[in-house]
Amino acid sequence: MALFMLALATAPFWLPAVGLYQYLGIEVAIWLIFALGFNLLFGYIGLHSFGHGAYLGIGAYAFGLFQQEIMVSLWGGLLAAILAASLAGAVVGAFLSHRRGIYYALMTIGFGQIVWFCAIKLHGVTGGEDGLLGIPRPDLVVGPIRYSLADNYSLYWFVAAILALVVVALWRLVNAPFGRVLQAIRQNETRARFVGYNVWLIKWLTFILSTAFAGLAGGLFSMAQEGAYPDVMSLHQSGLIVMMVLVGGGLVSFWGPVLGVILYFVARDIIGGVTETWLLWFGLMFVIMVITRPEGLAGLLHVVGARLRKKSAPGAVPVRKEA
């Protein structure tokens, strides 16, 4: 975690040095919030949601509508984004939590497509296919202090601070008894129920928590883009977050989503600079990773580290036996 915080704090200084641009840091930080919250559902409790982009979009639209229709307020907009996504997650989760496996996954796709369709058709509220345009970036106000977030440099520091808080909060959560219960449900839901846990309630609460983080990421995304668009709710975007978490190793490590998001955006910018078909190569990378190393980058790094430690350890001295 110390290395992650150090990289987060120094990113504005070394990103231009390696040929990358400042906005990339904002984009990666926002998607890290989304991926870490998604992994609470996907990696820890083992529920496969393939329509999670809907809650990212709900957060984005809620932030934009709050700024345009109510008042220009950073904290009010982010709170509206979190509450809107959480409310949608509570309603949808009430239907989903009775299911598991392929039925759960298919229902998440169905609800995600309903939200995406509504975003396109409700022109009077969402702006239709054009989305909400001209969403302002409100200033950061803490007591008497007002700090402008108009430029990407300032916005990065704010998003990075939010990401740091999210990382610490989720780390504490998954290493608390609640996190152990999530993993118990993932391994054997029936046994967890027989032990005495209210499995339905825990699955429902986990879904709401995951959608709350998605809503937070959506609000930040809307502020960064200065707009909210239905594309973020599409099945394509929902599939991307699943690919990021799987490639990174979210099923075996808390840090898996971090590795997966960074790999995706680096591949997009580096491979995308060489060929327009960069997503094809990223897809091939995903297929190869799933076939050869299904535990992802985090699992691969763990295996490599274990082998290096084994090689560096002093060898056992053989004992000579007397004849």
N, C-alpha and C positions, 0 to 999 in steps of 0.2 A: 504494500500500500504506500510505503514511503517513496518507492521508486515511481509509482504512478503519480503521486502528488507532485513530485519533483518535475516529471515530464509535463504535467499539466501547467505548473507555474512558469516553466521556462519556454513553453511552446511558441509564444509570439516572437522569441528571439532566434530560435533555430529553424522555424518553418521557412522563412525566406532564404536562409542559408543553404537549405537542401533543395531549393527550387520550387517550393510549394507556396501557396498564397494564404493570407490571413484568414479569409472566410472559411477555409477548409477546417481550421481549428474549431470554429463555431459549429459547423455542420457535424463534425465528428463528436463533439461534446454533447450535442442535442441527441444524436442517435445513440450515444452511449447511455444516456438516461432512459431512452426508450428500450434499448436492448437489455439493460440490467433489470428493469421492471418486468419486461417480458419473460426473462429467464426465471423469475420468481415462480411464474406459472408453468413455463415449459420445462425448465431444467430441474427444479426442486420438487414440485408436486407431480410433475409428469403429465400435465394436461396440454394437449396439442391444439393450440389456437391458431388457425390459419386465416383469421379475419381481423387481426389485431390492429391493422392500419386504420380501421374505422374509428378507434378511440383516439388515435393520434389526430385524425381529421376533426373529430368532435372538439377536441381541445383547441385546435387551431381556429375553428370557426367560432367557438365560444369566446376566445380571446379577442378576435376581430370584431365580433358583434358587440362585445362589451365596450370596446374603444369607440366604435362608431355610433352606437345607439344610447349608451348610458353616460359614460364619462371616460376621459383619457386618464387611466391609472394603471401603473405597472402591477402593483400587488392585487388590485381588484380584478384585473384581467387574468392574471395567473390563477387566482382563486376561482374565478368563474370557469376557467379551463379545466382545473382539477375537479371541481364539483360536477360539471356537466359530464365529463368522461366517467366519473365515479357513479353518477346516477344512471347513466346508460349501462355501465358495467353491472350495477346492482340488478337492473331489470333483466338484462340478458343472462347474467349469471344465475338468476333464479330458475331459468328454464334449462340452463346447461348443466347445473351441478348434479342433476339426477343421472347424467350420462357419463360415459368414459370411452376412451379408445376412438374408433373410427366414427361412431355416432356423435361424440363430442366434437371432433374435428369438423365433420360435415355441417353441424349446426352452427359452429363459429363462422364458417364460410357463408352460410345462408344469411345470418344476421349482419355480417359485414357487407354483403352485397345489398341488403335492404337499406342500410345507412348510406352506402355509396349512391344508390339510385335516388334516394330522397335528396341528397346533396345536389344532384344534377337537376332534378325536376322542380325543386322549391326555389324558383327564380327570385321570388319576392324576398326570401330570407337569406339564401346562400349565394345569390348571383348566378346560379346555374353553372354551366360549363366554364364560364369566365371566372367564377369564384369571387371572393371579396378582395377588392383592390384598394390600395391607398391606406392600409392599416398603419397608424402612426406607431413610432417607437417611443413610448412614454419614458420620462426621466425616472431614474432611481431616486426615490425620496425616502430618507431615513431620518425621521425627526426634522430638525432644521436644515439638514444637509440635502442638497439636490445635486445629482450627478447625471450629466447627459450621456445617453447610450446611442446617440445618433450615428457614431462611426463604429466600424467593425472591431476596432481595437478595444474600445470601451465595452462593447457588447460581449466580446470574448471573455473578459475578466468576470463579468457578471454571470455568464453561463457556466464558466469554469468553477466559480464559487458554488453555484447550485449543484453542479455535478459532484463536487467534493462532498457536499452535505448528503447527497443521495447515496454515494458510495459508502459513507460511514454508516448511514441509517440502515441500508440494506445488509451491510456486513454484520451489524449487530443483530438484525432481525433473523438472518439465516443461521447464525451461530447461537441463537437463543433457543429455549425449549420449543418455541413455535416452529422454528426451522427444522428441528429434529422430527417434529410431527409431520411436517410436509414431506420429508424424505421417507418416513414410515408409510405414509399413504401412497407415495409413488411405488414403493416396493411391494406392498400388499395392502390394498384398500380394505379387503374383507377382514383381515387380521387386525388392522387398526380400529375398525369399527367394533370388533369383538372385545378389544382391550378397553373400550369405553369412550373413544373419541367420537365427537359428532362430525362425521366425515363430510356430510353435505354442507354444514355451516362453515367448516374450514375451507372447503373448495370454493364456496361462495365468497368468503372474505378474501381469499387469495386472488380470485378473479377481480374483485373490486380494487384491491391494492395495485394489481398490475395495470388496470385501466387508469387508475389515478396517476401513476407515473407516466403512462402514455399520454394522458391529458396535459400533464406538466410539460412534457417534451413537445407536444403539439402547440401549446401556447408560446413556448420559446421559438419554435419553428416559424410560427405565424409572425412573430415580432421580427425575426431575422430576415424573413422573406418580404416583410411588409405586405403580406397577402395570404389568403387561405384558399386552397384549390381542392377540388374533388379528387384529383389524381392521387393525393396522399392516402385516400381511403380505398384505393383500388386493390384488387386481389394481387396485382403485381407487387405493390409496396408491402403488403402483408407477407408475401412469399419471400421478399428480400430479407426481412428481419429474421425469418426462420433460417434462411441460408447463412446469415451472419452468425447466428448463435450456434448452429450446428458445426460450421467450419471452425469457429473459434474454440469449441469444446465446452459449451455451456452446460452440457449434460453431466460433466465430470468436474467442473471447476467454476468457482465464483467469477474468476477472471476470464473465462472463456468468451463471453460476449464482448469484452474489451478487445481481445485479440481479433475476433471476427469482424468487428466494425472497422478497426484500423486496417485490416487486410483488405476489406472491400473498398474503402475509399482510396487507399494507396493504389490498389489495382485499377480502379476506375480512372485515376488521374495519370498514372504512369503508362498502363497498357492503352488507355484511351487516347493518350498522346501519340501512340504509334498506329493504332487501327481503330476504326469505328465499331468493329465487332468485338470490343473488349468484353462485353457481357457473355459472349460465347466462350471465351477463354476462361473467364471466371466460373462459368457453369461447368466447364470441363474440370477445372480445379476442384470444384465442389464434388463432382462425381468421383474423381480419383480419391479425394480425401475420405469420402463416405465408404468407399470400397476397401481402401488400404488401411485407413486409420480412423475408424468411426468415432473415436473419442475426441477428434479434432486437434487443433494446434496445442491446446492446453495439455491434452494427453500425450501428444508427441514430445513436448518439452519436458514433461514429467519423466517419460521413459529415457530420453537423452540425458537428463540430469542424473537419474538413478544409475545409468551406465557409467557416466563420468565419475560419480562418487565411488562406484565399485572399483573402477580402474585406479583411482588415486588412493584408495585404502591400502595400507600395508598388507602384504600377503602373509598368510599363515606359515609359520616355520614348521616344516615336517619333523616329527619326532622319530628318532632312530630307535629301533627296537633291538634289544640285546639278543644275540643268537643263543 
